[in-house]
C-alpha cells in the first residue's frame, strides 16, 4: 500500500498572499492634531492594522493628559465613522481599537503558516491576532479544549476549522477521530473517511464515552507495564498507539439527558486521558452548562455570548459578551492567564468538500458508513443498551 498522502493546503484552500491595508498616516495626523487642540501631551507609539481590527496607542505624559484622551471618545467615533470604537487603558498606555473589517481571515491563512506546517504535534488552528500571527493550540501540550459561544457566533465554523486542521496535518496512522454531533453541525461527509467515526445520537455518544473510560484504563495499564509515562515515550520505544480525538459539539444535550453521567465522563477524561493520547474537544452553544468545567480545562475558547455570566462560565471573567462580530474569540492557552483576542479562520463548503475528496482518494473501493449504523440497525429501539456497548467495545480492540 502506498503512503498516505495529505492534501496540499495551498491547492485546496484560499489564503492571502497580500493584505488589503489602508494608509494609517492620515488618521495619525488627525489624532495628533486633535490631541494638540485639547492640550494632550504624550507619545503615539502604537499604530497596528490587523485583518479585523486597527489599534492606536498613546503613552500620556501625565494623568491630566490620560483623562483627556479617554474623554475624547465621541471625537474618535466621529473621526473614524464608527460607533463601536473601544478606548481603554492598559499597562500605562491608552489604546483606541477600531473594528474595521478590512479582510476576512481564511482557514488557509492559518494552515499555510510556518507555525502550523512546522508543528510536530497535534496543532489546532485557533485564529489570527492583530499582528497577523497564526495562533495554534497544541493538543500534545494541553490535551483538551473547552469551546463555547452563541449559535450565531461562528461556533460551527470554528469547530469545522479545528477538525480540518487535524485532518490536513495528521495521517490515519497517527490519529483517529470520534465526531459527536446531534445539532446543526453535521459530520456526515466525514463518515466517508475510515478513521473518522460519526455519532449522531445522544444514546450512542453516552455509550462511546463509557467505552472511552474503559479505554483509558486499558491504555494506562499498557503504559504502566511498559514503564512509560505517556504515549510519546511509548511510541518512541517502538509502540504503536494512535491518538484519539473526541469532538463533542452540543454538550448541553448530553448535560440535559443525564447530567451526572455526562459530568462524570468528562471529568474523568480531563483528569486521566491526556497521557494516554486521548483528547477531548468539548463545545456547546449553551455556555451555561459549561459552568464548573473551567478548572478541568486550562485551555478555553469563548466566542460571542449573550451575557457576562455566560462569558464567566467559559473564561472565568467578562469579555465574551463584548466581542464585535462573528468569528471573534477570546482564547486562553492554558499557560497565560490573560486571554488573547483572535479572529478564527473561515472555510467554504466547497473547500471542505475538496479536502474530504482529497483524503478519500487514498482509499480505493472502500465504502465507509458511520460506525454506529450497524448498532442502530441491530437495536433501533435502544431497549437494553447492552448490544450498543458490546459493539462499541469491539471498535477499541481492533
DAHUBEL-V900376 format. One record per residue. PHI is phi in radians with two decimals (999 if undefined). NEAR is the number of other C-alpha atoms within 8 Angstrom. Layout:
BEGIN
phi: <PHI & PHI>
near: <NEAR & NEAR>
END
This chain:
BEGIN
phi: <999 & -1.24 & -1.13 & -1.19 & -1.80 & -1.36 & -1.12 & -1.49 & -1.03 & -1.21 & -1.55 & -1.83 & -2.02 & -1.44 & -2.67 & -1.48 & -1.67 & -2.64 & -1.82 & -1.50 & -1.36 & -2.08 & -1.16 & -1.68 & -0.99 & -1.04 & -1.25 & -1.08 & -1.08 & -1.12 & -1.12 & -1.07 & -1.13 & -1.07 & -1.19 & -1.12 & -1.16 & -1.88 & 1.00 & -1.72 & -2.09 & 3.06 & -2.15 & -1.42 & -2.04 & -2.33 & -2.59 & -2.20 & -2.05 & -1.66 & -1.18 & -2.24 & -2.70 & -2.01 & -2.25 & -2.01 & -2.40 & -2.25 & -1.70 & -1.27 & -1.39 & -2.67 & -1.19 & -1.10 & -1.10 & -1.07 & -1.13 & -1.21 & -1.06 & -1.21 & -1.22 & -1.50 & -0.98 & -1.02 & -1.18 & -1.16 & -1.09 & -1.21 & -1.12 & -1.71 & 1.01 & -2.37 & -1.63 & -1.78 & -1.22 & -2.06 & -2.05 & -2.67 & -1.92 & -2.68 & 0.93 & 1.40 & -2.16 & -1.85 & -1.91 & -2.13 & -1.83 & -2.01 & -1.36 & -1.34 & -1.65 & -1.45 & -2.46 & -1.28 & -1.69 & -1.66 & -1.02 & -1.08 & -1.07 & -1.39 & -1.39 & -1.71 & -1.26 & -1.13 & -1.10 & -1.26 & -1.17 & -1.65 & -1.15 & -1.79 & -1.94 & -2.03 & -1.42 & -1.97 & -1.40 & -1.52 & 2.99 & -2.15 & -1.61 & -1.14 & -1.51 & 1.13 & -1.51 & -1.42 & -1.80 & -1.99 & -2.00 & -1.64 & -1.16 & -1.30 & -1.71 & -2.01 & -1.29 & -2.32 & -2.49 & -1.90 & -2.31 & -2.56 & 3.03 & -1.12 & -1.01 & -1.67 & -1.47 & 1.68 & -1.05 & -1.07 & -1.13 & -1.11 & -1.13 & -1.06 & -1.13 & -1.06 & -1.12 & -1.18 & -1.17 & -1.26 & -1.13 & -1.60 & -2.14 & -2.03 & -1.61 & -1.08 & -1.29 & -1.84 & -2.58 & -2.34 & -2.05 & -2.14 & -1.91 & -1.95 & -2.61 & -2.01 & -1.87 & -1.32 & -1.41 & -1.64 & -1.98 & -1.01 & -1.10 & -1.26 & -1.14 & -1.23 & -1.62 & -1.04 & -1.72 & -1.98 & -1.83 & -1.76 & -2.18 & -2.06 & -2.23 & -1.13 & -1.04 & -1.27 & -1.14 & -1.12 & -1.13 & -1.12 & -1.12 & -1.09 & -1.28 & -1.05 & -1.06 & -1.21 & -1.13 & -1.06 & -1.09 & -1.10 & -1.18 & -1.05 & -1.15 & -1.10 & -1.12 & -1.12 & -1.14 & -1.51 & 1.00 & -2.04 & -1.40 & -2.74 & -1.11 & -1.20 & -1.09 & -1.09 & -1.24 & -1.13 & -1.60 & 1.78 & -1.28 & -2.42 & -2.06 & -1.47 & -1.28 & -2.11 & -1.99 & -1.86 & -1.95 & -1.96 & -1.63 & -2.25 & -1.08 & -1.11 & -1.24 & -1.12 & -1.04 & -1.27 & -1.33 & -2.75 & -0.99 & -1.12 & -1.19 & -1.06 & -1.10 & -1.13 & -1.10 & -1.13 & -1.15 & -1.15 & -1.13 & -1.15 & -1.52 & -2.09 & -1.40 & -0.95 & -1.06 & -1.47 & 1.43 & -1.93 & -2.14 & -2.04 & -1.95 & -1.93 & -2.30 & -2.74 & -1.59 & -2.15 & -1.06 & -1.08 & -1.32 & -1.52 & -1.08 & 1.66 & -1.73 & -1.08 & -1.18 & -1.55 & -2.14 & -1.05 & -1.72 & -2.51 & -2.21 & -2.10 & -1.57 & -1.01 & -2.17 & -1.46 & -2.34 & -1.03 & -1.11 & -1.13 & -1.09 & -1.13 & -1.14 & -1.68 & -1.63 & 1.49 & -2.78 & -1.30 & 2.39 & -1.15 & -1.30 & -1.76 & -1.10 & -1.38 & -2.70 & -1.04 & 1.61 & -1.27 & -2.66 & -2.00 & -2.19 & -1.76 & -1.51 & 1.63 & -2.15 & -1.46 & -1.24 & -1.65 & -1.24 & -1.68 & -1.57 & -2.34 & -2.10 & -1.30 & -1.62 & -1.75 & -2.39 & -1.49 & -1.13 & -1.13 & -1.14 & -1.02 & -1.15 & -1.11 & -1.13 & -1.10 & -1.10 & -1.14 & -1.20 & -1.18 & -1.13 & -1.28 & -1.96 & -1.95 & 0.98 & -2.02 & -1.84 & -1.95 & -1.88 & -1.06 & -1.13 & -1.75 & -1.03 & -1.20 & -1.18 & -1.16 & -1.25 & -1.26 & -2.35 & -1.12 & -1.57 & 1.12 & -1.33 & -1.98 & 1.46 & -1.17 & -1.14 & -1.08 & -1.11 & -1.11 & -1.21 & -1.11 & -1.05 & -1.16 & -1.12 & -1.52 & -1.75 & -1.31>
near: <2 & 3 & 4 & 6 & 6 & 10 & 9 & 6 & 10 & 9 & 6 & 10 & 10 & 10 & 10 & 7 & 4 & 4 & 7 & 6 & 6 & 4 & 5 & 7 & 6 & 7 & 7 & 8 & 8 & 8 & 8 & 8 & 8 & 8 & 11 & 9 & 7 & 7 & 7 & 13 & 10 & 10 & 8 & 9 & 8 & 8 & 10 & 9 & 10 & 10 & 12 & 12 & 12 & 13 & 12 & 12 & 12 & 12 & 11 & 14 & 9 & 8 & 7 & 7 & 13 & 12 & 8 & 10 & 11 & 10 & 7 & 8 & 10 & 7 & 7 & 9 & 12 & 8 & 6 & 7 & 6 & 8 & 5 & 7 & 12 & 8 & 10 & 8 & 8 & 7 & 4 & 7 & 10 & 15 & 13 & 11 & 11 & 12 & 10 & 7 & 8 & 8 & 8 & 9 & 11 & 13 & 15 & 13 & 13 & 14 & 11 & 11 & 9 & 6 & 8 & 12 & 9 & 6 & 8 & 4 & 7 & 11 & 13 & 12 & 16 & 15 & 12 & 15 & 13 & 13 & 8 & 8 & 7 & 13 & 10 & 11 & 10 & 11 & 12 & 7 & 5 & 11 & 11 & 12 & 13 & 13 & 13 & 15 & 15 & 14 & 8 & 6 & 13 & 13 & 14 & 8 & 11 & 13 & 9 & 9 & 14 & 11 & 9 & 9 & 12 & 11 & 8 & 10 & 10 & 10 & 9 & 7 & 5 & 9 & 12 & 11 & 11 & 12 & 12 & 13 & 15 & 13 & 7 & 5 & 8 & 7 & 9 & 7 & 7 & 10 & 13 & 11 & 10 & 7 & 8 & 12 & 12 & 15 & 14 & 9 & 9 & 10 & 6 & 11 & 11 & 10 & 12 & 10 & 9 & 10 & 11 & 8 & 11 & 8 & 9 & 13 & 8 & 8 & 9 & 9 & 8 & 8 & 14 & 9 & 7 & 7 & 6 & 10 & 9 & 10 & 12 & 6 & 9 & 15 & 10 & 7 & 6 & 6 & 7 & 6 & 9 & 9 & 10 & 11 & 12 & 12 & 12 & 12 & 13 & 12 & 11 & 10 & 9 & 12 & 12 & 7 & 7 & 8 & 9 & 7 & 7 & 11 & 9 & 8 & 11 & 8 & 10 & 10 & 14 & 12 & 8 & 9 & 12 & 12 & 9 & 12 & 12 & 14 & 14 & 13 & 12 & 11 & 12 & 14 & 11 & 10 & 15 & 8 & 9 & 12 & 9 & 6 & 8 & 14 & 6 & 8 & 12 & 12 & 12 & 15 & 14 & 15 & 17 & 17 & 14 & 7 & 8 & 12 & 8 & 13 & 17 & 10 & 14 & 17 & 12 & 8 & 9 & 10 & 9 & 15 & 12 & 6 & 10 & 7 & 7 & 8 & 14 & 15 & 14 & 13 & 13 & 15 & 10 & 10 & 6 & 7 & 6 & 5 & 9 & 8 & 9 & 13 & 12 & 14 & 19 & 11 & 13 & 6 & 6 & 6 & 10 & 10 & 9 & 9 & 11 & 11 & 8 & 10 & 11 & 9 & 7 & 8 & 6 & 5 & 4 & 5 & 5 & 8 & 7 & 9 & 9 & 9 & 8 & 7 & 12 & 9 & 7 & 6 & 10 & 7 & 4 & 7 & 5 & 5 & 8 & 6 & 9 & 11 & 12 & 8 & 9 & 11 & 9 & 8 & 7 & 7 & 5 & 4>
END
